[in-house]
């Protein structure tokens, strides 16, 4: 079991599994980049 819950085989068989998988990956990358940008902003504010 992962953080997202139980894995259902029906999810792999759905017509949109690839779009769902890619969308989840893109959302995680965007969240990571937003955190990184916020940290860089924090560092810039500490320098001035």
Secondary structure, DSSP 4 states (H G I P E B T S, - for coil): -BTTB---HHHHHSTTHHHHHHHHHHHHHHHHHHHHHHHHHHHHHHH-
